[in-house]
């Protein structure tokens, strides 16, 4: 068996699992790009950028707590698919 983390049975289920497993990283990356774009005050109102950043940080905190209490299981494979 190979050490490749991507199973041969690559489906939407695996993509959803991968997204959930890395949700905080994805949100942080999106926030980095959003904040970099909105550093120009002519593109987005400063108040809007402020509240989007706060909402994103709150969402990351909630997801972190939920994942702490319910960690993601193993990746879906052909053997444990419905």
NUNU-73790 format. One record per residue (C-alpha): x, y, z; residue in three letters; residue number from 0. Coordinates in steps of 0.001 Angstrom, whole numbers, plus 524288, in hexadecimal, padded with zeros to 5 digits. Example, Ala and Ser with C-alpha at 12.3 -4.5 7.8 and 13.67 -1.06 7.14 Angstrom:
<firos>
+-------+-------+-------+-----+-----+
:     X :     Y :     Z :  aa :   i :
+-------+-------+-------+-----+-----+
: 8300C : 7EE6C : 81E78 : ALA :   0 :
: 83566 : 7FBDC : 81BE4 : SER :   1 :
+-------+-------+-------+-----+-----+
</firos>
This chain:
<firos>
+-------+-------+-------+-----+-----+
:     X :     Y :     Z :  aa :   i :
+-------+-------+-------+-----+-----+
: 80000 : 80000 : 80000 : UNK :   0 :
: 80541 : 80D5D : 7FC8D : UNK :   1 :
: 80681 : 818E9 : 805C4 : UNK :   2 :
: 7FEDF : 8219A : 7FC60 : UNK :   3 :
: 7F478 : 828C2 : 80479 : UNK :   4 :
: 7EB4F : 829E9 : 7F8C2 : UNK :   5 :
: 7E3DC : 81D39 : 7F71B : UNK :   6 :
: 7E1AF : 81726 : 7E9D7 : UNK :   7 :
: 7D31A : 81909 : 7EC5D : UNK :   8 :
: 7D37A : 827E8 : 7EB26 : UNK :   9 :
: 7C5A3 : 82D78 : 7EC0F : UNK :  10 :
: 7BE01 : 83951 : 7F0D1 : UNK :  11 :
: 7BD4B : 8328D : 7FDF9 : UNK :  12 :
: 7CC24 : 832D0 : 7FEF7 : UNK :  13 :
: 7CC95 : 8410E : 7FA99 : UNK :  14 :
: 7C295 : 844B6 : 80521 : UNK :  15 :
: 7CA51 : 83D1F : 80F5D : UNK :  16 :
: 7D6E1 : 843DD : 80B28 : UNK :  17 :
: 7D03B : 8512F : 80BDE : UNK :  18 :
: 7CADE : 84E6C : 8197B : UNK :  19 :
: 7D814 : 84948 : 81E0F : UNK :  20 :
: 7DEA5 : 855D9 : 819A3 : UNK :  21 :
: 7D3AE : 85FAD : 81BEB : UNK :  22 :
: 7DB66 : 868C6 : 824B8 : UNK :  23 :
: 7E6E6 : 86922 : 81B5C : UNK :  24 :
: 7DDDE : 86BF9 : 80FEE : UNK :  25 :
: 7D6EC : 876EF : 8174E : UNK :  26 :
: 7E3C9 : 87CE7 : 81BB5 : UNK :  27 :
: 7E8E3 : 87CA7 : 80DBA : UNK :  28 :
: 7DC7D : 88305 : 808A3 : UNK :  29 :
: 7DDB1 : 88D73 : 8131C : UNK :  30 :
: 7EBDA : 8901B : 80F65 : UNK :  31 :
: 7E81A : 8922A : 8012D : UNK :  32 :
: 7DC3B : 89A69 : 804A6 : UNK :  33 :
: 7E3FC : 8A316 : 80DCF : UNK :  34 :
: 7EEE0 : 8A494 : 803CA : UNK :  35 :
: 7E50E : 8A8D7 : 7F979 : UNK :  36 :
: 7DDF4 : 8B21B : 8029A : UNK :  37 :
: 7EA29 : 8B928 : 8071D : UNK :  38 :
: 7E6EB : 8C2A5 : 7FC2E : UNK :  39 :
: 7DC97 : 8CB82 : 8024F : UNK :  40 :
: 7D6A5 : 8CE9C : 7F50D : UNK :  41 :
: 7D212 : 8C07B : 7F31C : UNK :  42 :
: 7CAA3 : 8BD96 : 7FFA6 : UNK :  43 :
: 7C60E : 8C60C : 80AD0 : UNK :  44 :
: 7CEE4 : 8C48F : 816B8 : UNK :  45 :
: 7C33B : 8C13A : 81F67 : UNK :  46 :
: 7BF17 : 8B650 : 8163D : UNK :  47 :
: 7CCC4 : 8B073 : 8161C : UNK :  48 :
: 7CD17 : 8B169 : 824F7 : UNK :  49 :
: 7C03E : 8AA0D : 826CF : UNK :  50 :
: 7C3A3 : 89FBA : 81CA7 : UNK :  51 :
: 7D05E : 89D07 : 823E7 : UNK :  52 :
: 7C943 : 89C12 : 830F3 : UNK :  53 :
: 7BEE7 : 892FC : 82B47 : UNK :  54 :
: 7C958 : 88A54 : 82541 : UNK :  55 :
: 7D0E4 : 8897F : 83202 : UNK :  56 :
: 7C471 : 8862B : 83975 : UNK :  57 :
: 7C12F : 87B8C : 82F8A : UNK :  58 :
: 7CEE9 : 87603 : 830D3 : UNK :  59 :
: 7CD88 : 875A5 : 83FA5 : UNK :  60 :
: 7C076 : 86E8C : 83EB3 : UNK :  61 :
: 7C59F : 864A8 : 834E2 : UNK :  62 :
: 7D1B6 : 86269 : 83D47 : UNK :  63 :
: 7C952 : 85F8D : 8492E : UNK :  64 :
: 7C046 : 85671 : 841BE : UNK :  65 :
: 7CBDB : 84F39 : 83BDC : UNK :  66 :
: 7D229 : 84E3D : 84945 : UNK :  67 :
: 7C60F : 8476C : 84E86 : UNK :  68 :
: 7C387 : 83F68 : 84226 : UNK :  69 :
: 7D044 : 83D2A : 83AD7 : UNK :  70 :
: 7CF3A : 838C5 : 82CAF : UNK :  71 :
: 7CF9A : 82A36 : 82A88 : UNK :  72 :
: 7D84E : 8230E : 8210E : UNK :  73 :
: 7D738 : 826B7 : 812C1 : UNK :  74 :
: 7CC59 : 81FFB : 80B67 : UNK :  75 :
: 7D0DD : 81483 : 8034E : UNK :  76 :
: 7CA34 : 80A92 : 7FADD : UNK :  77 :
: 7C8FE : 8016C : 80682 : UNK :  78 :
: 7C186 : 80ADB : 80F56 : UNK :  79 :
: 7B916 : 811D2 : 80532 : UNK :  80 :
: 7AA41 : 810FE : 8061C : UNK :  81 :
+-------+-------+-------+-----+-----+
</firos>
